[in-house]
Structures are given as C-alpha cells and as structure tokens.
Amino acid sequence: MVKIDLDELNPLLTNKEKKKKRLRKNIERGRAGEELYKFSREFFGDKYERTGKGSDFVEKRGKKEVYIEVKTGKSKLSKLQKKTKKEKKNYEEIRYRDPYDPDF
C-alpha cells in the first residue's frame, strides 16, 4: 500500500508551507510516542521522570537510573542525544512504529 500525502502534491502550497506541515506532523508523532511510553510505564507501575535534555525520561529501575529516548518511525538521534548516549552507559532508545502507516 502506497500512502500519498495530498499536501505534497498541492501546487498552491509553497515549499515552506509543506515543510511546516511535515514538521508539525513529525512533532505530533513524537508526542504520541512519548504518550505511549508513559502509558506503558504507568501500566506496569514503573517510576519515571521527564528530562527533556539529551533524553526524554529517566526511569528508576531499583537503584539504577536509565535514561530513555523515545523515537517514532525512522527519526534519528540529534547531536545532543548522541552525545548523551555516548556519555551515559545506561541510555536506551525506545522506538515505536505504527504498522499501518508506512511513514510512521
């Protein structure tokens, strides 16, 4: 199944407007991934805190703190996230993907 984004084909939208729409969509997907993570942690009764600097969350696993970065689809780590991952041995990347959406 090939999914076509009609905004990409709309000749009335400028490239800047198309880029804005794409960015907004990516931000929404990222937030959805973070909400999935929070839901799953709360479901299992795990403790976590939001960080937002180099990682999304810090999860408490016994005496150990694990830094969590939530990613959706094919998104890549930013420079700061790569630096944090390199500095922290207890850094995990959790990836969510929608099996029904080839772009997710």
trRosetta pair geometry for C-beta under 8 A, 3 or more apart (Angstrom, degrees):
i j d omega theta_ij theta_ji phi_ij phi_ji
1 102 7.1 -174 86 -28 86 124
2 102 7.7 -49 -126 32 37 155
3 101 7.0 7 -33 -150 167 64
3 102 5.7 177 11 38 116 105
3 103 6.3 -100 74 -16 135 108
4 8 7.4 -124 -178 52 72 117
4 9 7.0 17 169 -22 112 130
5 8 4.4 78 85 -5 100 109
5 9 7.6 162 94 -4 59 85
5 103 7.9 50 -51 -56 116 163
6 9 5.7 -64 -155 43 44 105
6 10 6.3 61 146 -45 72 97
7 10 5.4 -39 -146 9 37 122
7 13 6.1 19 -171 5 79 167
7 18 6.1 156 142 -122 100 80
7 21 5.3 -98 157 110 160 163
8 18 6.3 89 -107 -148 54 126
10 13 4.6 61 94 4 112 108
10 18 7.9 175 56 -85 98 102
13 17 4.4 -126 -166 88 91 126
13 18 5.3 110 130 -57 124 85
13 21 7.7 -23 -164 -7 149 137
14 17 4.8 98 52 5 75 100
14 18 7.1 -137 96 -4 41 87
15 18 5.5 -53 -148 37 35 113
15 19 6.2 37 153 -22 66 106
16 19 5.8 -54 -149 35 29 112
16 20 6.5 33 151 -22 63 105
17 20 5.6 -51 -148 33 33 115
17 21 6.5 33 153 -18 65 104
18 21 5.8 -55 -151 36 31 111
18 22 6.3 32 152 -19 65 107
19 22 5.6 -54 -147 37 31 113
19 23 6.3 33 154 -20 65 106
20 23 5.8 -55 -148 36 28 111
20 24 6.4 30 153 -20 64 106
21 24 5.7 -53 -148 35 31 113
21 25 6.4 32 153 -20 64 106
22 25 5.7 -55 -150 35 30 113
22 26 6.4 30 152 -19 64 106
23 26 5.7 -55 -149 36 32 111
23 27 6.4 33 153 -20 65 104
24 27 5.8 -54 -149 35 31 112
24 28 6.5 32 152 -19 64 105
25 28 5.7 -54 -151 35 31 113
25 29 6.5 32 151 -19 64 105
26 29 5.6 -52 -148 36 33 112
26 30 6.4 36 152 -21 65 104
26 75 7.2 127 -162 -89 109 119
27 30 5.6 -53 -150 35 32 114
27 31 6.5 32 153 -17 65 104
28 31 5.8 -54 -149 37 31 110
28 32 6.4 34 151 -22 64 105
29 32 5.5 -53 -148 34 33 114
29 33 6.5 36 152 -21 64 103
29 72 4.6 -156 149 100 101 153
29 73 6.5 2 157 -7 147 120
29 104 6.2 -167 -138 -135 131 83
30 33 5.7 -52 -152 33 33 113
30 34 6.6 31 151 -16 64 104
30 70 7.5 124 -165 104 71 98
30 71 7.9 -36 -121 -136 84 39
30 72 5.8 -145 -90 15 47 120
30 75 7.1 69 -87 -60 100 170
31 34 5.6 -54 -150 37 35 112
31 35 6.3 37 151 -20 66 104
32 35 5.6 -53 -149 36 32 113
32 36 6.5 38 150 -22 64 102
32 72 6.9 62 72 -89 93 154
32 96 7.8 -134 112 99 86 144
33 36 5.6 -50 -151 32 33 114
33 37 6.6 35 150 -20 64 102
33 70 4.8 166 133 152 107 113
33 71 6.7 -75 162 115 163 12
33 72 4.0 -140 -54 -60 137 107
33 96 4.4 180 -127 40 94 128
34 37 5.5 -49 -150 33 35 114
34 38 6.4 34 152 -17 66 104
34 56 6.0 -143 -113 -170 109 144
34 70 5.0 150 -87 72 63 152
35 38 5.7 -52 -146 38 33 110
35 39 6.2 36 154 -21 65 106
36 39 5.7 -54 -147 36 29 112
36 40 6.3 26 157 -17 64 107
36 70 7.8 156 64 -159 92 136
36 96 5.4 94 73 -102 153 159
37 40 6.0 -60 -150 37 28 107
37 41 6.4 23 155 -16 65 108
37 56 7.4 83 71 107 162 141
37 57 6.9 -165 134 -2 137 147
37 68 7.0 154 -170 145 143 139
37 70 4.7 -102 -35 -94 147 139
37 94 6.1 115 -104 92 117 145
37 96 7.6 -123 -51 -39 84 128
38 41 5.9 -57 -146 38 30 108
38 42 6.2 26 158 -15 66 110
38 48 7.3 -137 -115 73 68 138
39 42 6.0 -60 -146 40 27 107
39 43 6.1 34 154 -27 64 108
40 43 5.5 -49 -145 30 31 117
40 44 6.6 11 161 -1 63 107
41 44 6.3 -69 -151 48 29 96
41 46 4.3 -87 -161 66 83 111
41 47 7.9 -117 170 27 116 6
41 48 5.1 -10 169 -5 162 133
41 59 6.9 -132 -124 -118 135 115
42 45 7.4 37 -171 -78 33 29
42 46 7.6 -86 -61 47 24 72
46 59 6.2 -2 158 -158 123 109
46 60 7.5 171 180 61 78 72
46 61 7.8 -12 -147 -86 111 72
47 59 7.0 132 89 -161 58 59
47 60 4.1 -13 83 43 114 118
48 57 4.8 4 -179 -180 119 127
48 58 6.7 160 -156 81 67 44
48 59 4.6 -26 -100 -101 93 71
48 60 7.0 -152 -78 9 41 75
48 68 7.3 -30 -139 23 126 140
49 57 6.5 150 76 -157 39 73
49 58 5.1 -9 56 55 93 94
50 56 7.0 -53 -142 166 69 63
50 57 5.9 -48 -105 -101 41 72
51 54 7.3 -53 127 59 128 75
51 55 5.2 33 66 79 139 86
51 56 6.6 117 48 136 87 14
51 57 6.1 162 5 -112 91 14
51 58 5.4 87 -49 -25 119 93
51 67 7.2 -26 10 -137 160 92
52 56 6.8 37 -79 -134 44 44
53 80 7.5 -89 -178 162 60 135
53 84 8.0 150 128 -82 64 142
54 67 7.5 -23 114 -175 96 142
54 80 5.0 -113 -94 151 72 96
54 81 5.9 157 -158 -97 51 46
54 83 6.8 -83 -128 77 115 90
54 84 3.2 131 176 -63 117 146
55 58 7.1 91 99 -65 132 68
55 67 4.1 -121 -81 178 173 103
55 68 6.0 110 177 63 114 35
55 69 5.0 -101 -134 -67 71 81
55 81 7.0 117 -76 -127 52 82
55 84 5.7 -147 -39 137 90 152
55 88 7.9 -35 -43 40 138 156
55 91 6.7 -134 -89 -137 131 96
56 68 5.8 -59 62 101 91 81
56 69 5.6 121 -1 -125 94 41
56 70 4.9 -37 27 14 161 92
57 67 7.6 157 87 -159 49 47
57 68 4.3 -12 65 59 95 113
57 70 7.3 48 4 -23 109 106
58 65 5.3 -7 -176 -172 108 108
58 66 7.2 149 -160 73 56 40
58 67 5.8 -28 -103 -100 72 60
58 68 7.2 -179 -89 14 20 85
59 65 7.2 146 71 -159 43 55
59 66 4.7 -24 61 63 97 96
59 67 8.0 -178 17 -83 77 12
59 68 5.5 58 -16 -26 112 125
60 64 7.7 140 -161 80 47 48
60 65 6.2 -29 -100 -103 57 68
61 64 4.8 -27 73 73 91 98
61 65 7.6 158 25 -98 76 18
61 66 5.6 32 1 -9 121 117
64 90 6.4 -159 177 -132 107 153
65 90 6.6 115 92 106 57 145
66 90 4.8 -112 -112 163 62 103
66 91 7.5 165 -171 -92 68 21
66 92 5.8 16 169 1 115 115
67 84 6.7 -123 142 156 156 117
67 88 5.2 38 19 121 138 161
67 90 6.2 111 12 105 80 77
67 91 4.6 -21 71 -110 108 71
67 92 7.1 162 84 23 54 65
68 92 5.4 -17 -109 70 66 95
68 94 6.0 0 -165 -1 102 116
69 77 6.8 37 145 -111 160 99
69 81 5.6 88 -120 -152 152 121
69 84 7.9 133 -58 86 126 128
69 85 7.5 -52 -5 -71 142 107
69 91 7.1 23 -7 -179 106 94
69 92 7.2 -172 28 95 71 47
69 93 4.9 -25 70 -110 103 69
69 94 7.2 169 81 23 47 69
70 94 5.2 -25 -108 71 65 99
70 95 7.9 152 -163 -89 50 30
70 96 7.0 8 -172 -3 96 108
71 75 4.8 -154 -162 74 98 107
71 76 7.9 56 -140 -80 139 8
71 77 7.6 -72 -78 -69 136 66
71 93 6.0 5 2 -175 121 99
71 94 7.1 163 25 82 71 45
71 95 4.8 -25 75 -105 97 76
71 96 7.5 174 89 24 46 67
72 75 5.9 51 60 5 58 125
72 95 7.2 149 -98 -159 23 65
72 96 5.2 -27 -107 69 76 89
72 97 7.0 146 -163 -84 61 48
72 104 6.4 -59 166 -178 104 77
73 97 6.0 112 -89 -113 42 80
73 98 7.8 -21 -73 20 87 84
73 103 6.7 -13 -129 144 142 49
73 104 4.7 -136 -77 160 106 34
77 81 3.9 -136 -167 99 94 122
77 82 4.9 125 119 -59 126 77
77 85 6.7 -28 -154 -13 160 141
77 93 7.1 -82 -70 -104 114 135
78 81 4.6 96 48 8 74 104
78 82 7.0 -135 94 -5 38 86
79 82 5.8 -54 -149 35 30 111
79 83 6.4 32 152 -20 64 106
80 83 5.6 -53 -148 36 32 114
80 84 6.3 33 153 -19 65 105
81 84 5.7 -51 -145 37 32 112
81 85 6.3 36 153 -22 64 106
82 85 5.6 -53 -147 35 30 114
82 86 6.4 31 153 -20 63 106
83 86 5.8 -57 -151 35 29 111
83 87 6.3 21 154 -14 65 111
84 87 5.8 -61 -144 41 30 107
84 88 5.9 -3 168 9 69 114
84 91 6.4 148 129 -116 85 144
85 88 6.7 -67 -129 52 21 88
85 91 4.5 -165 -124 115 61 154
85 93 7.5 -1 -106 -49 132 106
88 91 4.3 106 90 -47 108 108
97 104 5.9 134 -158 113 58 90
98 101 4.1 26 94 31 124 106
98 104 3.7 17 33 85 105 158
101 104 3.8 65 91 -8 117 117
